Amino acid sequence: MTEQIRRVLVRSLEDITIEEVPAPVPGDDELLIRTTVVGVCGSDTHAAAGHHPFVDLPYRPGHEAVGVVAVAGKGAEDFAPGDRVIIEPNLYCGRCPQCRSGRYNICQELKVFGCQTPGAMADLFTIPADRVHRIPDGMTDIEAALVEPLATPVHAVAKAGDLTGRTVVVLGAGPIGLLVLAAARHAGAAKIAVTDLLPGKRDRALRLGADTALPADATDLADQAHAALGGPADVVFDCVAREQSIAQATDLVTKGGTIIVVGVGAAGTTPVRLDLVQDREIRIEGTLMYTGDDYRTAMSLISSGAIDTAEIVTATYPLQDAAKAFAASVDPEQVKVLVTVDGP
């Protein structure tokens, strides 16, 4: 095994470098994994820009990771060298009330691998074996790299309840919004409207199955959406999470409807029309990450061919060009940017 590895270090969007560090060694119940593909998430670019409320700079990214087991530590013998795996990056305590009830995605002591700890945008990394899933036979590494990004929308859609026959609006046609579209359609939504500022993203949403795609800055957005859906939406997924989007969601949703906040909001306060929330009995609910069940659903969805990988993955870069990958991810015309790792 190599003594030195490459690992990406992010100090800012303009200062992303490759550091050389000693190769990690797996402890008990851990795996040493050789990275093959790792995604650049919107959370990564927000963190690099200094805008993420829960990720401090500098940091070492890589939570959307695919790899191959290199070494299984003592107690992790359920895995063997050569196993192809994806990671579930939520590192939870297992002791708090949320963990004991199965909602470890909102653990009181939650850390995210690759956000609060060094991540997988590196040649090698270690992680507890219970945070790892085997990749199904027949799934490519590129497809597997979409499991983690899809699991968040799967979890959000599950939070909304039974969508069978219901109408939905998705605010934002970035990677998460487009995958919410796919997950909502799979969950039985009858009609789905997607909004975005960019015509190219609206066109992509239509290709991926949206019934209508509307300009997010339209002054009559609610009227257009209601006309397309046959009335106010039963559920609105806010994948933007800004003052304007939550105001739009409140206008778009029906009385007694549900707003699911999927996007990571900016730190600080965001105005909400509580008079309308109260008067219309609107439910506003946040959603964070996922659990293993969401991963399994996401893997099933991808294996079924329900996700058009070519529409979602729009660029790939080798590890040594990680700075270029981050720069591409900031480009609003891109959807999902991946970093590939060939080894030291």
N, C-alpha and C positions, 0 to 999 in steps of 0.2 A: 504494500500500500504506500502511496506517495506520502512524503513527509510534509509537503507544503501544498496548499490549495489556493485557488483564486476565490474571492468573495467580493460582492458588490457592496460598496459603502456610499450612502447617500447623505450628503451634507446639505444640499439644496438642489433645485432643478438644474442649476448651472454648475454644480460641483458633484458629479457622480463619477466615482473612480473604482478601480479594481485594486483591492488590497491582497497581499499574500500573507496567509496566516497558517499556523500549524494545523495539520489535518485533525479533525475531531476524532475522539475515540468513544465508542458506545459504552454507556454504563449498563448496569443491570436493567432489564426490561426495556432496553432501547435498541434501535436499529441504526446502523450506519448506512446511509442511502446515497447513491450516486445520482445526481440530478440529470434528467434528460430534457425536460421542458418545464418552464416556470412562467406564469402569466404576470403581466403588469396590470395591476388593479387601479380603478379610480381612486381607491384609498391610498395607493402608493403615490400617485401624482399629487393628491391633496397634501399628503404628508411631506413630500419633497418641496412643495410650495410653501410649507409652513402653515397650512390651513386646517390640518386634521386635528380635531379636539383631543384625540387620545393617543397620538403618535408623536413622540418627541424626536427632534433632530439632534445629532445624526442618528441614522438607523440603518439596519442591514436587512433589505427586503427579501420577499419570497415566501408568500403563503399559499399561492396557487401552484402547487408543485407536483410534478410527476417524476418518478425515478425508478431505480433498480436497487434492490437490497444488495449491499456489498458485504456486510457483516451483521449477524444477529447476536446481540449481547446475551448474557446469561439471563434466563427467564423470558426471552423473546423467541424461543425456538419454534413457535408456530409459524414463523417466517424463515425462509431459507435464502441464501445468496442466489441471485438471479430472478427472484420474484419481482414482477412489475407492480408498482404501487402508486397510489395517490395519498396525499396527506389530508387529514382533517385538522386544521390548525388551531382550533380553540383548546387552550390549555386550562383545564378547570381543576378546582380543588377537590371535588368529590365529597365535601363535608357540609357545605352550606345547605339551607333549605331548598334552594333552587336545584342544586345538583341532586339532592336526595329525591326530589320529585321528578327527575328526568329532564329538567330544563337547564342542562349544564351550559347551554349557549348563553345564559344570562347569569352565570356563576358570579357570586359576590367578589371573587378574587380573580376573575377571568384575565388571562393574558392571551395574546394572539401571537402564535409563532410567525416570525417575520415582520412583526409590528413592534411588540414590546420585547422580543428576543431576536437574536440573529436568525435569519431565515435561510431559504433554500436557493437563493440566487447566488449559487456557489457550486464548486465542483462536487463537494460532499457536505453532508450535514447529518446530525443525529436528532432523533425525535423518539418519544415513547412509542412503543409498539402498538399501544391501544389507540393511537392517533392515526393509524394507517389502515387503508383499505386496499385489498388486491384489485387490480384492474381486470374487468371481465375479459374472457377470451374474445378475440376479434376486434377489440377496441384499440384504435391507434393511440399513440402518445398525444397527438394533437387533439383528438376527441377527448381523451382523459383529462387534458388540461382545462376542459370546459366544465368538468363535474363540480368543482368548487364554486365557480361563478354561477352555475345553474342552481346549486343547492340553496343559495340565498333566495332567489325568486320562488323556488319550490316551497320553502318555509313560509315566505310571505303570502303566497297563494293559499296555503293551508290555514294561515291565520284568518283569512277572509271567510272561511266556512265554505259550505257547498256552493260552487259556482255554476252548477248545472242549470242551463237555461237563463242565466243572469247576464246583465249588461255590465261592461267594464270599460273604464278609461285608464290608460297608462300614460302618466306624465313623464316624458323624457324617453328618447329612443337611443340612448347609449347602450352599452353592453348589458347592464342590469335590466333596463326597460325592455329591450328586445327579448331577453330571456324570460322576463315576467310575462310578456305577450305569449311566448311559447308555452309556459307553464299554465297560464290561465286558459289557453285554448285546450290544452290536454286535460284540464280539470273540468271542462264542459261548458265554458262561457259561450253564450249564444252570439253576442256581438261585442267586438272590441274596437275601441277608438284609441289611437296613439297620437300624442302631440310631441312636436319638437320644433325648434327654431330653424333647423336646416332642412332644405328640400331633399338633399341626398339621404338623410336619415329617415325622413318620412317615406321616401320611395322604398328604402330597405324594409321598413316596417310593413309596407303593403306586400312586398315580395315574401315576407315571412308570415303573412296570414292575417294582418290587421284588416278589419272591414273598412276602416277609414283612417286617414292620417291627416292631422290638422295643424296649421301653424300655431305654435305655442304663444305667439304674440298677437294673435287675432283679437281685435277688440270685442268681437261677438263670438268668442270661442265657445262659451256655454251654449249659445243658441245653435251653433253649428253642430256641436256634439250631441245635443238633445235631439236635433233633427235626424242625425245619422243613426242614433240608437233607439229612436222612438220614445224618447223621454229622458229624464235624468238617470244617471248611471247608478246601478245598485252598489258598485264598489269602484273606488278610485285608488290606484296605486301611485303614490307620489315618489317617483324615483329621482326627483330633483332636490326636494327638501329645502326650499328657500321660501322667503316671505310671499313671493308672487305665486309659487306653485301651490302652497297650502291654501291661499286665498282662492285660486282657481278650483282646487279640489272641493272646497266648501260650496262653491257655486255649481259644480258639476254633479255632485252626488245627490241622490234622492232623499226625501225625508225617511228617516229610519235607516239610512244607508251607512256604509262603512268606508272610512279612509284609512289606508294602510301606508304608513310612512316607511319607505324602503331606503331612500337615499340618506347619506350621512349629512346631517345639518351642520351649519356653521356654529361655532361656539357662541354662546350668548342667547339673548331672547329673540323669539320670532313671534310677531303679532298673529293672533288667531281670532276670528270672529266668534267669540264665545256666545254672543246673542243668538247667532244662527245655529251653532252647535247645540245649544240648549233648546231652542224653539223647535228645531227639526229632529231632535233626538239622533244626532249624528254621532257615530262612534269613531273616534280617532285612536288608532293603535300603532305603536311602533313595532318593528320587527328587527331582530339582530341575528345574523349568521344562520345557524342550522344545527341539526343534530344528525346522528348516524342514519336515522330513518330518511331524512331529506337527502342525504348522500345516496342512499340506495335507490330512492325514487329518481334522482337525477341520473344515475348510471343507467337505470332502466329506460328513461326517456331517450338518452343519447344512443343506447344500443338499439332502440326501436327505429332510429332514423328520423325522429321527430325534430331534431335540431339540425339545421342546415349549417354545418361547420364552415363551409366556404363563405357564407354570408357573415358569420360572426368573427372568424379569425381573418384579419385584414393585413397583418404584417408579422414577420418573424425576423429576429436579429440574433446573432451569436452572442455569447456571454461577454466577449471583449467589447462589444458595441452596446452594452447596457445603457449608456448615456443616450445613444440614438434611439433605443427602444422607449425610454422615458419621454424623449422629445416627441416621438411619433404618437405616443399615447395622449399627449396634450392636444394633438391635432384633432379638432372636433369631427373631422371626416372619418377618422379611424374608429373601429369598434374594439376588437380585442387584439392586443399586441402581445406576442409571445417571445420569450428568450429561450434559445436552445443551447444546450451544454454538451460539448463533445468530450469533456474530461480534460484533466490537466496536461 
